[in-house]
Amino acid sequence: MAVPKSRTSKAKKRQRRSHLALTAPQAGICPNCQAITVPHRVCAACGTYKGETFIKVD
């Protein structure tokens, strides 16, 4: 069974985990209603995507 010979320091542990940081979600603007939307998704405010209406929103 593998057992570490010495303790892993805080710096070494944090260097190893540096790529696990969360990134902010990307946001775009709907060309139809100028609402903030997630890219490549139907706009929740007006229901359009690439100029085509998919969902009727009242």
N, CA and C atoms as a LAMMPS dump frame, in Angstrom:
ITEM: TIMESTEP
0
ITEM: NUMBER OF ATOMS
174
ITEM: BOX BOUNDS ff ff ff
-5.0000000000000000e+02 5.0000000000000000e+02
-5.0000000000000000e+02 5.0000000000000000e+02
-5.0000000000000000e+02 5.0000000000000000e+02
ITEM: ATOMS id mol type element x y z
1 1 1 N 0.829 -1.184 0
2 1 2 C 0 0 0
3 1 3 C 0.875 1.25 0
4 2 1 N 0.517 2.228 -0.803
5 2 2 C 1.316 3.438 -0.912
6 2 3 C 1.046 4.375 0.263
7 3 1 N 2.112 4.833 0.9
8 3 2 C 2.004 5.758 2.019
9 3 3 C 2.95 6.923 1.741
10 4 1 N 2.463 8.192 1.849
11 4 2 C 3.353 9.315 1.592
12 4 3 C 4.467 9.404 2.642
13 5 1 N 5.689 9.73 2.183
14 5 2 C 6.823 9.81 3.101
15 5 3 C 6.815 11.103 3.902
16 6 1 N 6.241 12.17 3.331
17 6 2 C 6.2 13.445 4.052
18 6 3 C 4.882 14.153 3.772
19 7 1 N 4.591 15.084 4.645
20 7 2 C 3.34 15.822 4.531
21 7 3 C 3.368 16.74 3.311
22 8 1 N 2.23 16.859 2.631
23 8 2 C 2.114 17.777 1.5
24 8 3 C 1.852 19.172 2.045
25 9 1 N 2.69 20.127 1.654
26 9 2 C 2.553 21.491 2.168
27 9 3 C 1.31 22.163 1.593
28 10 1 N 0.881 23.254 2.22
29 10 2 C -0.288 24.007 1.746
30 10 3 C -0.053 24.541 0.336
31 11 1 N 1.158 25.016 0.077
32 11 2 C 1.471 25.587 -1.241
33 11 3 C 1.395 24.516 -2.332
34 12 1 N 1.957 23.343 -2.06
35 12 2 C 1.952 22.271 -3.056
36 12 3 C 0.52 21.782 -3.314
37 13 1 N -0.255 21.684 -2.257
38 13 2 C -1.641 21.24 -2.391
39 13 3 C -2.449 22.259 -3.207
40 14 1 N -2.23 23.537 -2.965
41 14 2 C -2.972 24.584 -3.678
42 14 3 C -2.52 24.704 -5.13
43 15 1 N -1.25 24.436 -5.398
44 15 2 C -0.777 24.426 -6.786
45 15 3 C -1.453 23.31 -7.568
46 16 1 N -1.605 22.162 -6.955
47 16 2 C -2.219 21.018 -7.609
48 16 3 C -3.698 21.288 -7.902
49 17 1 N -4.373 22.012 -7.017
50 17 2 C -5.8 22.271 -7.162
51 17 3 C -6.108 23.575 -7.877
52 18 1 N -5.114 24.247 -8.409
53 18 2 C -5.324 25.568 -9.005
54 18 3 C -6.237 25.532 -10.222
55 19 1 N -6.262 24.421 -10.958
56 19 2 C -7.098 24.329 -12.152
57 19 3 C -8.549 23.996 -11.825
58 20 1 N -8.889 23.779 -10.564
59 20 2 C -10.251 23.429 -10.175
60 20 3 C -11.121 24.65 -9.881
61 21 1 N -10.573 25.845 -10.033
62 21 2 C -11.337 27.065 -9.739
63 21 3 C -12.517 27.199 -10.687
64 22 1 N -13.623 27.721 -10.17
65 22 2 C -14.815 27.913 -10.979
66 22 3 C -14.664 29.145 -11.868
67 23 1 N -15.284 29.091 -13.038
68 23 2 C -15.282 30.248 -13.932
69 23 3 C -16.698 30.812 -14.013
70 24 1 N -16.795 32.077 -14.268
71 24 2 C -18.101 32.721 -14.377
72 24 3 C -18.799 32.25 -15.648
73 25 1 N -20.117 32.027 -15.6
74 25 2 C -20.824 31.604 -16.801
75 25 3 C -20.808 32.693 -17.87
76 26 1 N -20.713 32.277 -19.121
77 26 2 C -20.685 33.227 -20.224
78 26 3 C -22.088 33.788 -20.438
79 27 1 N -22.153 35.027 -20.865
80 27 2 C -23.439 35.671 -21.115
81 27 3 C -23.385 36.378 -22.458
82 28 1 N -24.518 36.381 -23.136
83 28 2 C -24.638 37.072 -24.411
84 28 3 C -25.856 37.972 -24.383
85 29 1 N -26.063 38.708 -25.441
86 29 2 C -27.203 39.603 -25.541
87 29 3 C -28.092 39.12 -26.675
88 30 1 N -29.379 39.016 -26.401
89 30 2 C -30.347 38.598 -27.411
90 30 3 C -30.463 39.699 -28.462
91 31 1 N -30.276 39.371 -29.743
92 31 2 C -30.373 40.401 -30.778
93 31 3 C -31.802 40.901 -30.987
94 32 1 N -32.78 40.144 -30.503
95 32 2 C -34.179 40.529 -30.69
96 32 3 C -34.658 41.493 -29.605
97 33 1 N -34.388 41.155 -28.318
98 33 2 C -34.921 41.977 -27.218
99 33 3 C -33.842 42.576 -26.321
100 34 1 N -32.58 42.343 -26.609
101 34 2 C -31.432 42.849 -25.857
102 34 3 C -31.415 42.38 -24.398
103 35 1 N -31.996 41.228 -24.105
104 35 2 C -31.931 40.642 -22.766
105 35 3 C -30.653 39.817 -22.645
106 36 1 N -30.158 39.662 -21.432
107 36 2 C -28.963 38.85 -21.198
108 36 3 C -29.372 37.378 -21.251
109 37 1 N -28.68 36.601 -22.093
110 37 2 C -28.999 35.19 -22.278
111 37 3 C -27.74 34.344 -22.246
112 38 1 N -27.929 33.039 -22.12
113 38 2 C -26.837 32.077 -22.207
114 38 3 C -26.62 31.788 -23.689
115 39 1 N -25.374 31.734 -24.17
116 39 2 C -25.136 31.464 -25.586
117 39 3 C -25.687 30.114 -26.031
118 40 1 N -26.16 30.034 -27.264
119 40 2 C -26.657 28.818 -27.904
120 40 3 C -27.894 28.248 -27.218
121 41 1 N -28.708 29.122 -26.621
122 41 2 C -29.958 28.707 -25.982
123 41 3 C -31.058 29.654 -26.422
124 42 1 N -32.303 29.187 -26.316
125 42 2 C -33.455 30.023 -26.623
126 42 3 C -33.552 31.109 -25.556
127 43 1 N -33.84 32.326 -25.974
128 43 2 C -33.968 33.453 -25.053
129 43 3 C -35.194 33.247 -24.173
130 44 1 N -35.022 33.355 -22.854
131 44 2 C -36.128 33.162 -21.92
132 44 3 C -37.088 34.345 -21.935
133 45 1 N -36.617 35.517 -22.352
134 45 2 C -37.462 36.711 -22.336
135 45 3 C -38.404 36.772 -23.533
136 46 1 N -37.898 36.424 -24.736
137 46 2 C -38.742 36.548 -25.935
138 46 3 C -38.969 35.23 -26.663
139 47 1 N -38.234 34.176 -26.328
140 47 2 C -38.458 32.857 -26.921
141 47 3 C -37.879 32.669 -28.305
142 48 1 N -36.908 33.483 -28.713
143 48 2 C -36.33 33.357 -30.045
144 48 3 C -34.902 32.84 -29.972
145 49 1 N -34.463 32.231 -31.09
146 49 2 C -33.08 31.795 -31.248
147 49 3 C -32.738 31.913 -32.718
148 50 1 N -31.69 32.65 -33.024
149 50 2 C -31.232 32.895 -34.4
150 50 3 C -32.365 33.449 -35.272
151 51 1 N -33.158 34.36 -34.696
152 51 2 C -34.21 35.018 -35.452
153 51 3 C -35.476 34.204 -35.633
154 52 1 N -35.548 33.008 -35.062
155 52 2 C -36.71 32.145 -35.209
156 52 3 C -37.388 31.983 -33.85
157 53 1 N -38.722 32.079 -33.809
158 53 2 C -39.459 31.946 -32.563
159 53 3 C -39.723 30.474 -32.269
160 54 1 N -39.321 30.029 -31.088
161 54 2 C -39.5 28.64 -30.683
162 54 3 C -40.519 28.514 -29.556
163 55 1 N -40.594 29.52 -28.685
164 55 2 C -41.482 29.487 -27.532
165 55 3 C -42.323 30.751 -27.538
166 56 1 N -43.623 30.594 -27.312
167 56 2 C -44.479 31.769 -27.189
168 56 3 C -44.408 32.271 -25.745
169 57 1 N -43.963 33.512 -25.58
170 57 2 C -43.853 34.128 -24.271
171 57 3 C -44.822 35.292 -24.206
172 58 1 N -45.637 35.295 -23.135
173 58 2 C -46.608 36.387 -22.984
174 58 3 C -46 37.576 -22.311
